Amino acid sequence: LASASDQPGFAAALLGCVSRAAPGADGQADPSALLVAVPAAAALHNYARARWPHKLIPGEREPVRAAILQCLLVAPPSGPVVRLLAETFRIVVTEDVTRAKRWPDLLPALCGAMQESNLMVGKETSRVRTANALTAVHTLLKPYKYFQNPGEAKEAAPPELEAIVKALLEPLLGMLGVLAGGTLQAAAADAANAHGANGPTSERPSDISVTGKDANDASAKQRENDALLLVLLKCFHHTIAAYMPIALTPSLRHWLEVLVKILERAPTFFARVVDRDEKMLTPRRKAAKRAIQCLISLVTRHRKHVDKALPTL
């Protein structure tokens, strides 16, 4: 690998191995392709860490970074492949966006991917995973949760952050409506079920088994929804933890409305009886905690903007 990494096309060959692990039309990944994709993704990560951007083969920077993003968007949404790709993407973003500001087609590509992801258009018609698109957005926004120049008394939001918010705000708001609505409805249903848990039942044993299977499937889907909401709230928190982008202020009232609704519903997140470890780890409860952190940052750092929206909440 060390000698091959000096040859043109090495990164493209690794990305070709990784791309074969993307789930097919049935949503399942080929197990044999995954066996190859994991070491290929690890080798790609090591390659980027050692060579990006100054030791790359001339002419490979733009196509390789575009292929890294595409592989990340369609990778299996859990497991080592997506984690390695996300870390590789972070290396590229740090160099080409945060420092060099030399990736002009990233935001249009990412915005289009978010709008075409499986959550927005249906699982059967899109190979782009919403979870992976949010992972990419989270990676892109994370550097801005701290002030870039902390010595300045009043530091405006960096132009790069303004551009990110302007480009991605619309798809993020669309996802916010879907994900927050799903979590709040499920929390209300769980609370109602908890109150009626001791009521009479006349179900036959066969009905109970089918209902239990359906309930497990629904629970898994809802847990996925809660996990996506958590990542989305992390993205928002990174955006406003230090700065208040001008592009965000028109929609701030809507974000506040959702955060307040989550906070109001948060006590019902503990209505369902679970073991102690699950109680601490469920994405829904983590989302409630993140909503509180978002509100703290908004009130302590951006009070004048919050005060304008509070009378309408």
C-alpha positions in Angstrom: 0.0 0.0 0.0 2.8 2.4 0.8 4.3 2.1 -2.7 0.9 2.0 -4.4 -0.1 5.2 -2.7 2.5 7.1 -4.8 0.7 6.0 -8.0 -2.0 8.0 -9.8 -5.5 6.6 -9.2 -4.7 5.0 -5.8 -7.3 7.0 -3.9 -9.9 6.4 -6.7 -9.2 2.7 -6.5 -9.9 2.7 -2.7 -13.0 4.8 -3.2 -14.2 2.2 -5.8 -13.8 -0.5 -3.2 -15.7 1.5 -0.6 -18.5 2.5 -3.0 -19.4 -1.2 -3.5 -20.6 -1.4 0.1 -23.4 1.1 -0.5 -26.9 -0.5 0.1 -28.8 -1.6 -3.0 -32.4 -1.0 -4.0 -33.5 -3.3 -1.2 -31.6 -1.3 1.4 -29.2 -4.1 2.1 -25.4 -4.0 1.6 -23.4 -6.9 0.2 -21.6 -8.6 3.1 -18.7 -9.6 0.9 -18.3 -6.0 -0.3 -18.4 -4.8 3.3 -15.4 -7.0 4.1 -13.4 -5.2 1.5 -14.9 -1.7 2.1 -13.8 -1.5 5.8 -10.0 -1.9 5.2 -10.3 0.3 2.0 -12.0 3.0 4.0 -9.3 2.8 6.7 -6.5 3.0 4.0 -8.3 6.0 2.5 -8.4 7.7 5.9 -4.7 7.1 6.4 -4.0 8.4 2.9 -5.9 11.6 3.5 -4.3 12.2 6.9 -0.8 11.7 5.5 -1.1 13.5 2.2 -4.0 16.0 2.1 -3.6 18.5 0.5 0.1 19.1 -0.2 1.3 15.6 -1.1 -1.5 14.6 -3.5 -1.0 13.6 -7.1 -1.5 16.7 -9.3 -5.0 16.9 -10.6 -6.6 14.5 -8.1 -7.7 16.9 -5.4 -11.0 17.9 -6.9 -12.3 14.5 -8.2 -11.1 12.6 -5.0 -12.9 15.0 -2.6 -16.1 14.9 -4.7 -15.9 11.1 -4.6 -15.3 11.1 -0.8 -18.5 13.1 -0.3 -20.5 10.9 -2.6 -19.3 7.7 -0.9 -20.2 9.2 2.5 -23.7 10.1 1.3 -24.6 6.6 0.1 -22.6 4.4 2.6 -24.3 2.1 5.1 -25.6 4.6 7.7 -24.1 2.7 10.6 -20.8 0.8 11.1 -17.1 1.4 10.6 -17.3 2.4 6.9 -19.4 5.6 7.5 -17.4 6.5 10.5 -14.1 6.3 8.6 -15.5 8.2 5.6 -16.8 10.9 8.0 -13.4 11.3 9.5 -11.8 11.4 6.1 -14.4 14.0 5.0 -13.5 16.0 8.2 -9.8 16.1 7.1 -10.7 17.4 3.7 -13.2 20.0 5.0 -10.6 21.3 7.5 -8.1 21.9 4.8 -10.2 22.8 1.8 -13.1 24.7 3.4 -12.0 26.0 6.9 -8.5 26.9 5.9 -8.1 27.2 2.1 -11.7 28.0 1.2 -11.3 26.1 -2.1 -14.3 23.9 -2.4 -16.9 26.1 -4.1 -19.1 23.2 -5.4 -19.5 21.5 -1.9 -22.5 23.4 -0.7 -24.6 23.0 -3.9 -23.8 19.3 -3.9 -24.6 18.8 -0.2 -27.8 20.9 -0.5 -29.0 18.7 -3.5 -28.1 15.5 -1.6 -30.1 16.6 1.4 -33.2 17.4 -0.7 -32.9 14.0 -2.5 -32.2 11.9 0.7 -34.4 9.0 1.7 -36.2 10.9 4.4 -37.3 13.6 2.0 -38.2 11.6 -1.1 -38.8 8.1 0.2 -36.6 5.2 1.1 -37.3 3.3 -2.1 -36.3 6.0 -4.5 -33.1 7.5 -3.1 -29.7 6.0 -2.4 -28.6 9.1 -0.4 -29.0 8.4 3.3 -30.4 11.3 5.4 -28.3 10.2 8.3 -25.1 10.4 6.3 -26.1 13.8 4.8 -26.6 15.2 8.3 -23.3 13.7 9.4 -21.6 15.6 6.6 -23.4 18.8 7.6 -22.4 18.2 11.3 -18.8 17.8 10.2 -19.0 21.0 8.2 -20.5 23.1 11.0 -18.5 21.7 14.0 -15.5 24.1 13.7 -17.8 27.1 14.1 -19.0 26.2 17.5 -16.0 28.1 18.8 -15.0 31.7 18.0 -12.4 31.8 15.3 -10.7 34.9 16.7 -11.6 34.9 20.5 -9.5 38.0 21.1 -11.9 40.2 19.3 -14.6 41.9 21.4 -17.4 41.5 18.8 -16.6 39.0 16.2 -19.1 38.7 13.3 -20.0 35.3 11.9 -17.4 34.2 9.3 -18.4 34.4 5.7 -18.0 30.7 5.3 -20.6 30.0 8.1 -22.9 32.6 6.5 -22.6 30.8 3.2 -23.2 27.4 4.8 -26.4 28.6 6.5 -27.7 30.3 3.4 -27.2 27.2 1.3 -28.4 24.6 3.7 -31.1 26.3 5.7 -34.1 25.3 3.5 -33.4 21.6 3.5 -32.6 21.7 7.2 -35.9 23.4 8.0 -37.7 20.7 6.0 -35.9 17.9 7.9 -36.7 19.7 11.2 -40.4 19.7 10.5 -40.4 16.0 9.7 -38.1 14.8 12.5 -39.4 17.0 15.3 -43.0 16.2 14.4 -42.3 12.5 14.4 -40.6 12.6 17.8 -43.2 14.8 19.5 -46.1 12.6 18.2 -44.3 9.4 19.3 -43.7 11.0 22.8 -47.4 11.9 23.1 -48.4 8.4 22.1 -45.9 6.8 24.6 -47.3 9.0 27.3 -50.9 8.0 26.5 -49.9 4.3 26.4 -48.2 4.7 29.8 -51.4 6.0 31.3 -53.5 3.2 29.8 -51.0 0.4 30.4 -53.1 -1.2 33.1 -56.3 -1.2 31.1 -58.1 -4.4 30.0 -57.2 -6.3 26.9 -58.9 -9.0 24.9 -56.3 -9.8 22.3 -55.7 -13.4 21.3 -52.1 -14.7 21.7 -51.6 -14.7 17.9 -52.7 -11.1 17.8 -50.3 -10.2 20.6 -47.3 -11.8 18.8 -48.1 -9.9 15.5 -48.6 -6.7 17.4 -45.4 -7.2 19.3 -43.4 -7.6 16.0 -45.0 -4.6 14.5 -44.3 -2.6 17.7 -40.7 -3.6 17.5 -40.4 -2.5 13.9 -42.1 0.8 14.7 -39.9 1.3 17.8 -36.7 0.8 15.6 -38.0 3.3 13.0 -38.9 5.8 15.7 -35.4 5.4 17.4 -33.9 6.2 14.0 -36.1 9.3 13.7 -35.0 10.4 17.2 -31.3 9.8 16.4 -31.6 12.0 13.2 -33.3 14.7 15.2 -30.4 14.6 17.7 -27.8 15.1 14.9 -29.9 18.0 13.4 -30.1 19.7 16.8 -26.3 19.3 17.1 -25.9 21.0 13.7 -28.1 23.9 14.9 -26.2 24.2 18.2 -22.9 24.4 16.5 -24.3 27.1 14.3 -25.4 29.4 17.1 -23.0 28.4 20.0 -20.6 31.2 19.2 -22.1 33.2 16.3 -25.5 34.3 15.0 -25.4 34.2 11.2 -27.5 36.9 9.5 -29.0 34.2 7.2 -30.4 32.4 10.2 -32.3 35.3 11.9 -35.4 35.2 9.7 -36.1 31.6 10.7 -35.0 31.9 14.3 -38.5 32.1 15.6 -39.3 28.8 14.0 -36.3 27.1 15.5 -37.3 28.5 18.9 -40.8 27.2 18.5 -39.5 23.7 17.9 -37.1 23.9 20.8 -39.8 25.1 23.2 -42.1 22.3 22.1 -39.4 19.7 22.7 -38.8 21.2 26.1 -42.5 21.1 26.9 -42.8 17.5 25.9 -39.5 16.4 27.5 -41.1 15.0 30.7 -43.1 12.5 28.6 -39.8 11.2 27.1 -39.5 9.3 30.4 -43.0 8.0 30.4 -42.1 4.6 28.9 -40.6 2.2 31.4 -37.1 1.1 30.4 -34.0 -0.1 32.1 -31.6 2.4 33.6 -29.0 2.1 30.9 -31.5 2.8 28.1 -33.0 5.6 30.1 -29.7 7.4 30.0 -28.8 6.6 26.4 -32.0 7.0 24.2 -31.5 9.5 21.4 -34.9 11.1 22.3 -33.6 12.1 25.8 -30.3 13.2 24.3 -32.3 15.4 21.9 -34.1 17.0 24.9 -30.7 17.7 26.5 -29.4 19.2 23.3 -32.5 21.4 22.9 -31.8 22.8 26.4 -28.2 23.5 25.4 -29.4 25.3 22.3 -31.7 27.5 24.4 -29.0 28.3 26.8 -26.7 29.4 24.0 -29.4 31.5 22.4 -30.3 33.2 25.7 -26.8 33.8 26.9 -25.1 34.8 23.6 -28.0 36.1 21.4 -30.5 37.6 23.8 -31.5 40.5 21.6 -32.6 38.1 18.8 -34.4 35.8 21.3 -36.3 38.7 22.9 -37.7 39.7 19.5 -39.2 36.2 19.1 -40.3 35.5 22.7 -43.6 37.4 22.7 -44.9 35.2 19.9 -44.0 31.9 21.6 
